[in-house]
Amino acid sequence: MNLLCRAKCKDNGEWVLGYYAGFLNCIFEPASMRFIEVHTETVCQFSGAEDDNDVMIFENDRVRIDGEWTGRVEWSFPDAAFTIRPDDDNHDALYVGQCVCEKIMEVIGNIADNPDHDDARRLEEVGV
């Protein structure tokens, strides 16, 4: 099974969309028919959903819920689903599918793009 992913290109730091080949540390980009070396720490799987603005939602995306609070999209193994982990303790985790159906979610970035957020500091430590 091929899972759509994106990751930051090692050459220029731009996002690359395609299929992750972990044994090569590359993403196969169908548009160019080539393998592109990526920062493996930035590989994010597509959730299969889009936000209110038709933006594709990926793992580790930062999202705003109902215009009020923010969180990070992550895979939950116990739930076998993509969930949103709130940035604060005032909200409960939600399923991505629930937010898409209720039209209350907007992608506002990714942890690899936001150096001021705690999640991004982890990526800086490994050189991304």
N, C-alpha and C positions, 0 to 999 in steps of 0.2 A: 504494500500500500504506500502510495506517495502522499505525504502530508505537506501542504503549502506552508512555507515559512518565509521569514525575512531575517536579515542580519546585516550588520555593518561591514562594509567592504574594508579589507585591510589597506588597500591602496589609497583610498580617498575618504573613508569614513561615511560614505553615502549608504543609504539602505538599499539592499538587493533583495528582490522577490523571486522565489523559486523553490526548489526542492533540496533539502539539506542532505548532503552526503557526508555524514559524520566521520567516516574512515578517511576522508580526504580533507576534512575541515573546510569544506567548500559548499557553496550553494550552486546547484545547476539552474541556470537562468534560461528558460525555454526561449525567450525572445531573441537572445543572442546565440543560443545553442552552445554555451560554454560554461565551464566551471569557474567560479569566482571565489578566491580565498577570502574568508571572513573571520572576524573576531568571534570565536565560538561562544564567548560569554554573552553575546548579543543575539543569539539565535532565538527567535520567538515563533511559536506555532500559531497559525491562523485559527481563530475560534470557530469559524464557520458563520459568523454573524457580522452585521454592520450596525453602526450607531445611527442616531437620528438624522445625521447628515450624509448617510450612505458611505461612511468611512469604514474600511475593514478593521475589525477588532482583533488584535494579536495579544498573545501572552506578554506580560510585562508592560502593557499599555497603561498609561495613567488616564483615568476617566473621571468625569464629573457626573454625579447622580442627582437628578431632579434639580439641577442648578444650585444645590446646597452643600454637598460634601463630595470629597474626592477619595479615590482608592486605586488599587492596582489589580489588574486582571491576572489571575494565576490559575493553574490547573490544580484541582482538588482530587487527589487519588481516592480518598474515601467516598466522595460523591460522584466520581467519574464524570466530572463536569468542570467547565470554566466558571470560576467564581470571582467576585470582586471583594478584595480585602480592604476594609476601610482604613484610612490614614489615622483615624482617631478611635477612641473607645466608646464613642457616643452612638455608633451605628453597628448593625449586624451585617455580616457578610451576605451578599446576594448572589444569585445565579445570573450569569450574563444573559441567558435566554429570557429570564423574567424581565430584566431591564429593557431588552430589545422589544419584547412584546408590549410593554407598558410605555414605550417611547420616552424613557427618562434618562438616557445615557448619551454622553458626548465624549469622544476621545480627545484628550487635551495634550497628549504627548506619550513618551515612552521613557522608562527609567534610564535608558542609555543616552537620552537626549537632555536630561534634566540634572545637571551637576549639583544643584542645590538641595536635592532630595536625598534622604538617607539611603534609599535603595541604590542610587547612582554612585554613591561613595564606594560601595562594594565593587562596582565595575572599574572605578578609577584605580583601585588597589591592584588590579590585574593588568592595567595598562590600556584600557579602552578609552 
